[in-house]
Structure formats: C-alpha cells, structure tokens
Amino acid sequence: MAKAHFGLIGLGVMGENLVLNAERNGFSSVVYNRTTSKTDEFLAGRGAGKQIVGAATLEEFVASLERPRRILMMIKAGPAIDAVIDQLDPLLEEGDLLIDGGNSLYTDTERRVARLESRSFGYIGMGVSGGAKGALEGPSMMPGGTKASYDAIESLVTTMAAQVEDGPCVTYIGPGGAGHFVKTVHNGIEYGIEQVLAEAYDLMKRIGGLSGSAMADVFAHWNSTEELASYLVEITEVCLRRRDDDGTDLVEAIVDQAGQKGTGLWTVISSLEMGVPVPTIYAALNARVMSSLRPQRQIAEGILQGPGPVEASVLGDPAAGMAPLMDACVLACMASYAQGMALMQEASSLHSYNLHMPSIAQIWKGGCIIRARLLKRIQDAYNTDPSLANLLIDPWFADQVNRRLPSLAAVVAAASRSGIPVPCLSSSLDYINSYRTARLPQNLVQAMRDCFGAHTYQRVDKEGTFHTEWLD
C-alpha cells in the first residue's frame, strides 16, 4: 500500500474535520488517536470510503507516512504536546516535520522549535481559526517556524485554507512562535468583539426593551454595513432568532457565565509584558471573570441599588438600525482590532518576527472567527503605511473615530446613568480619548512617585533627570 502524504494525531472534532479537508483536497492521510476505539469509530463513520487509514500505535503511524513526514498534532496544549513529541522523537528521521495546530502558548512553541530544529526535524506552531465548520470547509491558518519547514507544507495548507479574492487564508507568519502568537492575539480581538456585541444586546434589551427577534433585525442591519459586516455579527443574529421549545428566546435560558480557554489571558499578559495597552481586550476578559461570580452577583443585586432607567431613544430607532449604538459598536470593534495589531507590531519588533501586517489582515478575511469586511480596510491601511503606529490614525479610521465618537460617549453615559455595565464600550471610549490626548495627568503620578520614593522625573522644558525634596 502506498504511504500517506499527511498524518494526523488527535481525532477531536477539529482534527476529524481537518483530515477530511485534507483528504477532500487530494491528500491521502493516516490518523492516530490515543484511544483506539475513537480511530475505529471515525474510520467506520465519517472517514469510511476515503483515502484515510488508521494506525493503532505511533510506530505504525510513523511507518505509514511518506518521507519527509508531515504530522499535524491536534491535541490539548501544554504537557500533552511535549509528551507526544517525546514519543515521536525516536521514531522520526532528518527532515520530518511536526505541526502543532492547537492553541499553544507562543513561548512553548519557541522552545519546541529550538529543540526539534536542533535534531534536524522541522517544527511548525500553527494557529487554526474557524471552528469545526471552518476546519472542514477551509480555515484561516497561521503557521510559524522556520521558512524551510513552512515550504514543506505550503502546498498542503494553501489548498486546505479558506480562499478569498486575493488568495488563500494562510501565509508564512514568521520564525519561532510567531504563528501561535498571532493566533493568540486573534483570539484576544475575538474576545473584545464578542463582548462588545453582548453589551449591545444587553442595552437593547434593558434600555430599549426589544425582543430577541427585534434585536436580531438590528444585527441584520448592522451586518449589511461595511463597518460591522462580519461572522460574529452574523451569528449574533442567528443566536437571537433561535426559539426554545416553548417559543421563548433560547438565549434567555442560557446561564450568564462565559468560559475561556486561556488565549484571552495570554493576550493580556503579553500586552502587560510588552507595554502595549489593550483595554478593550482586557475588559472583555475581565467581563468573563465577573460572569463567573454569578452566585455573588445574584445576592448583591438584592442589596446594592443602581440608578434609574433612561429613555430608550438614546440608543436610536430600531427601525433605522439604532445608529448611535451602532456607532458605539463600530468604534469599540475597531479599538479591539487596533489594540491587537499594535500588540503584534511590538511583538514583531521584540522577537524579530518580521510580521507583515497586510498579510495577517488578508488571511483573517476568510475562514476565521473574526473575519469581517473591515479587514480589507485594515489591509489597505498597512499597505499604505507599513510603519503605521496605530490603526486609528489611518485617515479612513480617523474619520470614523471623529464622526462616531460623540455617539460612543452618549451610549456609555446612558449605560452609566442606567447602572448597566458596558466594560468594553467604556474601555474603548477611554482608550480613544487617552490616545487622542497629547498631555495626560501622569505628570502628577510621576510627581507623587518622586515624592514618596525618589523615583525622579523629567521636565518638559529642560533636558535631564530631576528630583525634588517635596516634603521639606
């Protein structure tokens, strides 16, 4: 029997769909799962009649692959990846290639690239976005590692990826852990946008009094615009239209506690380590943490009183798409993208990733969770000015900020007067207001630091470092 072109370890939903994607595109495959019954079940079901064979052991799995071997691992991030690498190491030969397609911490990927390359094996840390459907039909993929390793899988991944008007949604991201870092930031941006849309839903419901179907109509209108047309707005409409068995809005039966798998936290930690502000993304992460305090919140609601309601008209006319609220969401989503892009630029500089920002925007235009029409504008902005310090000062984005900022401020004020938390909308407003302010009050902070700790300060009118004995 001819040996397979491609090998997959890990038959979870994403793994199954990716190997079916590869097989559909002409790549014969061999699969291995630690639980053999899972392999048998897959081959008897979704994998039946296809160019996919199973292996009961890793030795059999490796022996079934043509050289150089291309092995995609779709298993849980962390120690499990290292354990599989340890098992595969003695079975591999020079030139063989391992690909980690999970959400691994980029510093772990840096370590693994160094280890495997020292053994003359290739190693790719590849972020994969698009969920189960994207994995099957065409995801966005973000591979990082050595360029030679990427070249060995380029024909495979460019065929498997989502396709948009200017090419496949995959490109070589950069060395080391660059691919997994970009995927981490992708997920951080995703956290921000999801929370923005959730806040819009909350305001429509609690201030506007809208039903699920009425809110879905507003999101449908937003999805027809250049600024908000996106996969996440699309599925928000879908969620709000779904009815439960009793005819009520299904979303209202769901417990208000959101889970997380770590990538949002990694984005925030990286931002703090690199000194890049990502307040919209941090607020989204913190909102998920706050949601986990549900028992405490239920008690506190009966004890702590909030302010009264405001007029629903502040959000705008639902029949016209609630223009002020739409403005607020446009800017908050833009802020999430801007913060993520700025973080990637700093990581590129610190780690010599040489990230090409237009290419990253291009591969996010299809297949991935944050795909949106706005990404064409982001791609254009960085093509026009590769050294753009912040997306918001690109002329097109600056015009959006200048026109829509009053609405964002009005919506945040209305939410505050109503006692409704809007952490992402308010953080985005603060981010934009801070970024557009030439002189911030941290001069007083620095004075206090010098007063209590002799940390010194600099002056606006003289060169050098100064200290004052403030408490004489």
Buried (B, 14 or more C-beta within 10 A) or exposed (E): EEBBBBBBBBBBEBBBBBBBBBBBBEBBBBBBBBEEEBBBBBBEEBBEEBBBBBBEEBEEBBEBBBEBBBBBBBBBBEEBBEEBBEBBEEBBEEBBBBBBBBBBBBBBBBBBBEBBBEEEBBBBBBBBBBBBEBBBBBBBBBBBBBEEBBEBBBEBBBBBBBBBEEBBBBBBBBBBBBBBBBBBBBBBBBBBBBBBBBBBBBBBBBBBEBBBEBBBBBBBBBBEBEBBBBBBBBBBBEBBBEEEEEEEBBBEEEEEEBEBEBBBBBBBEBBEEBEBBBBBBBBBBBBBEBBEEEEEBEEEEEEEEEEEBBEBEBBBEBEEBBBBBBBBBBBBBBBBBBBBBBBBBBBBEEBEBEBBBBBBBBBBBBBBBBBBBBBBBBBBBBBEEEEBEBBBBBEEBBEBBEEBBEBBBBBBBBBBBBBBBBBBBBBBBBBBEEBEEEEEEEEEEBEEBBBEEEEEBEEEEEEEEEEEEEEE
